[in-house]
Amino acid sequence: MPTLILVRHGRSTANTAGVLAGRTPGVALDERGAEQAAALPGRLAALPLAAAVTSPLQRCRETLRPLLDARPDLPLHTEERISECDYGDWAGRKLAELADDPLMAVVQQHPSAAAFPGGESMRAMQARAVDAVREWNARIEAEHGESAVYLMCSHGDIIKSLVADALGMHLDLFQRVHADPCSVTAIRYTRLRPFLLRLGDTGDLAPLAPREPAPDEGKAAGGAADAAVGGGAGAP
């Protein structure tokens, strides 16, 4: 099955201002975020991307613009289900102000029980994102083969929830995961289980490119791609 490259959008004006952006319109990349986006084509240069999928929000589209300029033939798709969590009445408010709200403790320590006033629950957020990835995995594999690599540009909480799903972690542990702006998280999906290859990576991504299998690879039961013997040293 495909390898998914998850890119968090570059640093935004809301990040700089300490505001919970949510789905508030007009939240753009700040100067540093634009620099991060400009560096993305070089970081991804070694990866033969089959497609790019983006959250509809402005900061994600701006993050991918330099990549699309560098790869004009790269198909771009918009996916509503990987949009930011709907924070409802919390959207647009200062994080410092929200820190004293009793719900914030639930969001941080028991997120599976958290639902934002006028918005969605964190369980619903994770469920829609996981469903989107499952469907895109199947679509990319059908169109480009099981070794395909594709990209999704999304948001911090979405990426963290997808990592939790890939690791078999309960959503209540997902706040232990961190992804910086414009960082890359990579998950290789197989028939039996996913493998987390990168988490919040800001460095060289060339080793994520598909490789030619060894002559005897895949002959063992379950296939080499599903093997993780000896602590996972041989896992992809």
Solvent accessible surface area in square Angstrom, and as a share of the most:
residue,aa,sasa,rsa
1,M,50,0.22
2,P,0,0.00
3,T,5,0.03
4,L,0,0.00
5,I,0,0.00
6,L,0,0.00
7,V,0,0.00
8,R,40,0.15
9,H,5,0.02
10,G,0,0.00
11,R,89,0.32
12,S,0,0.00
13,T,63,0.37
14,A,7,0.06
15,N,58,0.30
16,T,90,0.52
17,A,51,0.39
18,G,27,0.26
19,V,34,0.20
20,L,30,0.15
21,A,11,0.09
22,G,1,0.01
23,R,98,0.36
24,T,50,0.29
25,P,120,0.76
26,G,60,0.58
27,V,16,0.09
28,A,25,0.19
29,L,23,0.11
30,D,20,0.10
31,E,140,0.63
32,R,114,0.41
33,G,0,0.00
34,A,52,0.41
35,E,87,0.39
36,Q,31,0.14
37,A,2,0.02
38,A,67,0.52
39,A,53,0.41
40,L,0,0.00
41,P,26,0.16
42,G,58,0.56
43,R,46,0.17
44,L,0,0.00
45,A,73,0.57
46,A,51,0.40
47,L,2,0.01
48,P,79,0.50
49,L,17,0.08
50,A,15,0.12
51,A,3,0.02
52,A,0,0.00
53,V,0,0.00
54,T,1,0.00
55,S,0,0.00
56,P,36,0.22
57,L,27,0.14
58,Q,58,0.26
59,R,5,0.02
60,C,0,0.00
61,R,107,0.39
62,E,33,0.15
63,T,0,0.00
64,L,1,0.00
65,R,129,0.47
66,P,36,0.23
67,L,0,0.00
68,L,39,0.19
69,D,107,0.56
70,A,62,0.48
71,R,53,0.19
72,P,113,0.71
73,D,135,0.70
74,L,16,0.08
75,P,61,0.38
76,L,78,0.39
77,H,51,0.23
78,T,79,0.46
79,E,17,0.08
80,E,120,0.54
81,R,69,0.25
82,I,0,0.00
83,S,4,0.02
84,E,16,0.07
85,C,0,0.00
86,D,44,0.23
87,Y,12,0.04
88,G,20,0.20
89,D,93,0.48
90,W,5,0.02
91,A,34,0.27
92,G,41,0.39
93,R,79,0.29
94,K,103,0.44
95,L,77,0.38
96,A,84,0.65
97,E,92,0.41
98,L,0,0.00
99,A,62,0.48
100,D,130,0.67
101,D,43,0.22
102,P,113,0.71
103,L,36,0.18
104,M,31,0.14
105,A,52,0.40
106,V,49,0.28
107,V,10,0.05
108,Q,88,0.39
109,Q,140,0.62
110,H,89,0.40
111,P,0,0.00
112,S,16,0.10
113,A,59,0.45
114,A,0,0.00
115,A,59,0.46
116,F,7,0.03
117,P,59,0.37
118,G,72,0.69
119,G,31,0.30
120,E,31,0.14
121,S,21,0.13
122,M,0,0.00
123,R,143,0.52
124,A,44,0.34
125,M,0,0.00
126,Q,30,0.13
127,A,55,0.43
128,R,41,0.15
129,A,0,0.00
130,V,21,0.12
131,D,73,0.38
132,A,0,0.00
133,V,0,0.00
134,R,102,0.37
135,E,98,0.44
136,W,16,0.05
137,N,0,0.00
138,A,60,0.46
139,R,104,0.38
140,I,1,0.01
141,E,30,0.14
142,A,90,0.70
143,E,105,0.47
144,H,90,0.40
145,G,32,0.31
146,E,108,0.49
147,S,78,0.50
148,A,12,0.10
149,V,1,0.01
150,Y,0,0.00
151,L,0,0.00
152,M,0,0.00
153,C,0,0.00
154,S,0,0.00
155,H,0,0.00
156,G,9,0.09
157,D,26,0.14
158,I,0,0.00
159,I,1,0.01
160,K,27,0.11
161,S,0,0.00
162,L,1,0.01
163,V,0,0.00
164,A,0,0.00
165,D,41,0.21
166,A,9,0.07
167,L,91,0.45
168,G,70,0.67
169,M,47,0.21
170,H,108,0.48
171,L,11,0.05
172,D,36,0.19
173,L,63,0.31
174,F,0,0.00
175,Q,44,0.20
176,R,194,0.71
177,V,12,0.07
178,H,122,0.54
179,A,4,0.03
180,D,63,0.32
181,P,30,0.19
182,C,3,0.02
183,S,1,0.01
184,V,0,0.00
185,T,1,0.00
186,A,0,0.00
187,I,0,0.00
188,R,47,0.17
189,Y,10,0.04
190,T,15,0.09
191,R,161,0.59
192,L,127,0.63
193,R,106,0.39
194,P,35,0.22
195,F,25,0.10
196,L,51,0.25
197,L,33,0.16
198,R,58,0.21
199,L,75,0.37
200,G,20,0.19
201,D,27,0.14
202,T,90,0.52
203,G,37,0.36
204,D,105,0.54
205,L,0,0.00
206,A,43,0.33
207,P,92,0.58
208,L,4,0.02
209,A,31,0.24
210,P,56,0.35
211,R,153,0.56
212,E,153,0.69
213,P,91,0.57
214,A,56,0.43
215,P,130,0.82
216,D,102,0.53
217,E,54,0.24
218,G,43,0.41
219,K,156,0.66
220,A,74,0.57
221,A,110,0.85
222,G,50,0.48
223,G,17,0.17
224,A,31,0.24
225,A,50,0.39
226,D,18,0.09
227,A,40,0.31
228,A,39,0.30
229,V,125,0.72
230,G,69,0.66
231,G,87,0.84
232,G,25,0.24
233,A,96,0.75
234,G,62,0.60
235,A,28,0.21
236,P,36,0.22
